[in-house]
């Protein structure tokens, strides 16, 4: 394997939110194993001021130096590390499942009254916009409904900026049956897919797109994303 240039790490850091070294390794090698280049490069980029790092539990996690990454106190950040790691985990899983795609960082998705965590553009010009919803945010149903409404009003503009068609995937840290019940009441429409975080994480790496775990906003039934 050719040596991975430092620029590639910096490119990924712009799309990743918070990330572990394992996220970088899996994204770059498509393998879950130790990778000396990554284990050396990430601390080096921190020392050179290209990345920031902090401990989350016993794990060292990394993120790009961005103005919107604000330390609240100690190791507390906004947006939270927990939220950022979930966004990165999802991105890595989709890219391992289908590397033939283009990644779009959050900063390029601004200006439309709604800001996805990231987006993926596939060769057929179809876009997937990603949202991760924490337990706390899902409990705020009015806020969640407002986000759906803003997507309904602005999705076409977002899509036209990068591709020809698109949909939004919400991964929600809440019980699956509770999500299904809410979707039935919500009537979000055919441009939305939903999945609970526990089921999402249970899928083996490489099968994130083909497993029928995604609840369609159109009829409330579960499908693989290949059919989205």
C-alpha positions as CSV (number, residue, x, y, z in Angstrom):
1,X,0.0,0.0,0.0
2,X,1.3,3.5,-0.9
3,X,2.0,5.8,2.0
4,X,-1.0,7.9,2.9
5,X,-0.1,11.6,2.6
6,X,-0.9,13.9,5.5
7,X,-3.1,16.0,3.2
8,X,-5.5,13.0,3.1
9,X,-5.8,13.1,6.9
10,X,-6.5,16.8,6.8
11,X,-9.1,16.3,4.1
12,X,-11.0,13.7,6.2
13,X,-10.8,15.9,9.3
14,X,-12.8,18.5,7.4
15,X,-15.7,16.1,6.8
16,X,-15.4,14.2,10.1
17,X,-16.8,15.8,13.2
18,X,-15.0,14.2,16.2
19,X,-13.2,11.0,15.3
20,X,-11.1,8.3,16.8
21,X,-8.0,6.9,15.2
22,X,-10.0,3.8,14.4
23,X,-12.3,6.0,12.2
24,X,-9.4,7.2,10.2
25,X,-7.9,3.7,9.9
26,X,-11.2,2.2,8.7
27,X,-11.8,5.1,6.3
28,X,-8.4,4.9,4.8
29,X,-7.7,1.2,4.7
30,X,-11.2,-0.3,4.9
31,X,-9.8,-2.6,7.6
32,X,-10.2,-2.9,11.4
33,X,-6.6,-3.3,12.4
34,X,-3.7,-1.3,13.8
35,X,-2.1,1.1,11.3
36,X,1.2,2.6,12.1
37,X,1.0,5.5,9.7
38,X,-2.2,6.7,11.2
39,X,-1.1,6.1,14.8
40,X,2.0,8.3,14.0
41,X,0.3,11.0,11.8
42,X,-2.6,12.0,14.0
43,X,-0.5,13.0,17.0
44,X,2.0,14.8,14.7
45,X,-0.8,16.9,13.2
46,X,-1.9,17.8,16.7
47,X,1.6,18.9,17.6
48,X,1.8,21.0,14.5
49,X,-1.6,22.7,15.3
50,X,-3.4,21.2,12.4
51,X,-5.8,19.1,14.5
52,X,-7.1,19.3,18.1
53,X,-7.4,16.4,20.4
54,X,-8.9,15.6,23.8
55,X,-9.8,12.5,25.8
56,X,-13.3,11.1,25.7
57,X,-13.3,8.5,28.4
58,X,-10.1,6.6,27.8
59,X,-10.0,7.3,24.1
60,X,-8.2,10.1,22.4
61,X,-10.4,11.8,19.9
62,X,-9.5,14.3,17.2
63,X,-11.2,17.1,15.2
64,X,-10.2,19.8,12.8
65,X,-9.6,23.3,14.1
66,X,-12.9,25.0,13.4
67,X,-14.5,28.2,14.7
68,X,-17.7,26.3,15.5
69,X,-15.9,23.9,17.8
70,X,-16.2,25.6,21.1
71,X,-14.9,24.4,24.5
72,X,-17.4,25.1,27.2
73,X,-15.3,23.9,30.1
74,X,-12.7,21.2,30.7
75,X,-13.4,18.5,28.1
76,X,-16.9,19.7,27.4
77,X,-17.4,21.0,23.8
78,X,-20.3,22.2,21.7
79,X,-21.3,20.5,19.5
80,X,-20.7,17.5,21.9
81,X,-18.1,14.9,21.4
82,X,-20.8,12.2,21.7
83,X,-22.8,13.7,18.8
84,X,-19.7,14.3,16.7
85,X,-18.5,10.7,17.1
86,X,-21.9,9.4,16.1
87,X,-21.9,11.5,12.9
88,X,-18.4,10.3,12.0
89,X,-19.2,6.7,12.7
90,X,-22.2,6.8,10.3
91,X,-20.1,8.5,7.6
92,X,-17.4,5.8,7.9
93,X,-19.9,3.0,7.8
94,X,-21.5,4.3,4.6
95,X,-18.1,4.9,2.9
96,X,-16.9,1.4,3.7
97,X,-20.2,0.0,2.3
98,X,-19.8,2.0,-0.9
99,X,-16.5,3.9,-1.5
100,X,-17.7,5.1,-4.9
101,X,-19.1,8.4,-3.6
102,X,-18.2,12.0,-3.0
103,X,-18.2,13.4,0.6
104,X,-19.6,16.9,1.3
105,X,-18.6,18.5,4.5
106,X,-21.1,20.4,6.8
107,X,-19.6,23.8,6.0
108,X,-20.6,23.5,2.3
109,X,-24.2,22.8,3.2
110,X,-24.9,26.1,5.0
111,X,-27.1,28.9,3.7
112,X,-30.4,27.0,3.3
113,X,-32.1,27.4,6.8
114,X,-31.1,23.8,7.6
115,X,-27.6,22.4,8.0
116,X,-27.1,18.6,7.6
117,X,-24.2,16.9,9.5
118,X,-22.7,15.9,6.1
119,X,-23.9,14.7,2.7
120,X,-22.8,11.9,0.3
121,X,-23.1,12.3,-3.5
122,X,-23.4,9.1,-5.5
123,X,-22.5,8.6,-9.1
124,X,-26.1,8.7,-10.2
125,X,-26.2,12.3,-8.8
126,X,-28.4,11.3,-5.9
127,X,-27.6,12.8,-2.5
128,X,-28.0,11.5,1.0
129,X,-28.1,14.2,3.7
130,X,-27.4,12.9,7.2
131,X,-28.8,13.9,10.6
132,X,-28.0,12.4,13.9
133,X,-30.6,13.0,16.7
134,X,-29.7,12.5,20.4
135,X,-32.1,11.1,22.9
136,X,-32.6,14.6,24.4
137,X,-33.3,16.2,21.0
138,X,-35.8,13.5,20.1
139,X,-37.7,14.2,23.3
140,X,-38.2,17.8,22.1
141,X,-40.8,16.8,19.5
142,X,-41.6,20.4,18.5
143,X,-38.0,21.0,17.6
144,X,-37.7,17.8,15.7
145,X,-40.9,18.6,13.7
146,X,-39.5,22.0,13.0
147,X,-36.4,20.5,11.5
148,X,-38.5,18.2,9.3
149,X,-40.5,21.2,8.1
150,X,-37.3,23.1,7.3
151,X,-36.0,20.2,5.2
152,X,-39.4,20.0,3.4
153,X,-39.1,23.7,2.5
154,X,-35.4,23.7,1.6
155,X,-34.4,20.2,0.4
156,X,-34.9,21.0,-3.3
157,X,-32.5,24.0,-3.0
158,X,-29.9,21.9,-1.2
159,X,-30.1,19.2,-3.8
160,X,-29.9,21.5,-6.8
161,X,-26.6,22.9,-5.4
162,X,-24.8,19.5,-5.7
163,X,-26.9,16.9,-7.6
164,X,-30.2,16.0,-9.2
165,X,-32.2,14.1,-6.5
166,X,-31.8,13.5,-2.8
167,X,-33.2,12.4,0.5
168,X,-32.6,12.9,4.3
169,X,-31.6,10.1,6.6
170,X,-32.2,10.6,10.4
171,X,-30.5,8.2,12.7
172,X,-32.1,8.7,16.1
173,X,-30.8,7.5,19.5
174,X,-34.2,6.3,20.7
175,X,-36.2,3.0,20.8
176,X,-37.1,1.8,17.3
177,X,-40.8,1.2,18.1
178,X,-41.1,4.8,19.5
179,X,-39.5,6.1,16.3
180,X,-41.9,4.1,14.1
181,X,-44.9,5.4,16.1
182,X,-43.8,9.0,15.8
183,X,-43.1,8.6,12.0
184,X,-46.6,7.4,11.5
185,X,-47.9,10.5,13.2
186,X,-45.4,12.8,11.5
187,X,-46.1,12.0,7.9
188,X,-42.7,13.3,6.8
189,X,-43.0,12.1,3.2
190,X,-41.0,10.1,0.7
191,X,-37.9,12.2,0.9
192,X,-37.1,10.9,4.5
193,X,-35.6,7.8,6.0
194,X,-35.2,7.0,9.7
195,X,-33.4,4.4,11.8
196,X,-32.7,3.9,15.5
197,X,-29.1,4.1,16.5
198,X,-28.9,0.7,18.1
199,X,-30.1,-1.1,15.0
200,X,-27.8,1.1,12.9
201,X,-24.8,0.1,14.9
202,X,-25.7,-3.6,14.8
203,X,-25.1,-3.9,11.1
204,X,-21.7,-5.4,10.1
205,X,-19.2,-3.0,8.4
206,X,-19.7,-3.2,4.6
207,X,-23.5,-3.8,4.7
208,X,-24.8,-0.5,5.9
209,X,-26.5,0.3,2.6
210,X,-28.0,-3.2,1.8
211,X,-29.6,-4.1,5.2
212,X,-33.4,-3.4,5.3
213,X,-33.3,-1.4,8.5
214,X,-34.4,2.1,7.3
215,X,-37.9,3.2,7.9
216,X,-39.3,5.1,5.0
217,X,-41.3,8.3,5.7
218,X,-43.6,7.4,2.8
219,X,-45.2,4.2,4.2
220,X,-43.5,3.5,7.5
221,X,-42.0,0.2,6.3
222,X,-38.3,-0.8,6.4
223,X,-36.1,-0.9,3.4
224,X,-32.4,-1.0,2.4
225,X,-31.0,2.4,1.4
226,X,-30.3,0.9,-2.1
227,X,-34.1,1.3,-2.6
228,X,-34.3,4.8,-1.2
